Structures are given as structure tokens and as C-alpha cells.
Amino acid sequence: MHHTALERIHEGMKVFDVTNHEIGTVDWVKLSDEDPATPEAEIAEASEVEREEDHSLMADLARAFRDDELPDVIRERMLREGFIRMDAQGLFARDRYVLPDQIAAVSENGVMLNVSKDELVKRP
């Protein structure tokens, strides 16, 4: 369910918290790395481009979380399960990351979360 929810989300969609208050818009979607249709053997033969993209994503995440002291466990979970980066509303608001299990529903109106904005991981 979570994986398909991420696949239905695109940049620019509105994001609503658990109280149905609009808290931002989707800035970026990172799909899960766990693909049951892809055997381990194929991963070993990934193209250089894919490897570079993964590497740059890891570097981006490392930079994003450097100041937050985000535990590796969370970072690894985000890379494995996928996530959304949300452009938060408000002049001084920092972007936030939404994990798949924080998504309650996806509709044409936007992404509904099952948590409040304060429960989301902040981008430094």
C-alpha cells in the first residue's frame, strides 16, 4: 500500500496534516528501493548512471541530515522505503520529509498525512 501511495504522488501536490490543515506542497518524491520484481542479481548489474544517481542521493541525504544528527537508522529506512520532500509553507519554514507510513491517503486533492507537521523530519 505504501509503495503504491508514493507512486501516485507527484511534485506540486498539496500536503495536509492529520487535522486536514494544508502544510506545504510536494517538492520531490523518492520511491522505495525495495522492488519485489527485481531480483538481487539485477541490482549488481545496475548501470553506472544509476549508481551515480544513488550515490548523489546518498550524498544529498547526508548533507540534508548532517546538521540534524539524524540517526543512520532513519536515513537508511528513508532510502529503503522511499519518502517525500515537502516544501513547507511559511517564511521561515524548513522543508520536511514524509515517510511512507506517515501517509494516510493520496487523492486528487493532495496527500493526507496521519501525523502533524511537527512529527515530520525537518530538513536543516
Salt bridges, closest charged atoms under 4 A:
GLU7 OE2 - HIS3 NE2 2.98
GLU22 OE1 - LYS14 NZ 3.97
ASP27 OD2 - ARG85 NH2 2.74
ASP33 OD1 - LYS30 NZ 2.82
GLU34 OE2 - ARG80 NE 3.43
GLU48 OE2 - ARG51 NH1 2.60
ASP60 OD1 - ARG63 NH2 2.43
ASP72 OD1 - ARG75 NH2 2.40
GLU81 OE1 - ARG77 NE 3.20
GLU81 OE2 - ARG80 NH2 3.85
ASP95 OD2 - ARG123 NH1 2.98
ASP101 OD2 - ARG77 NH2 2.51
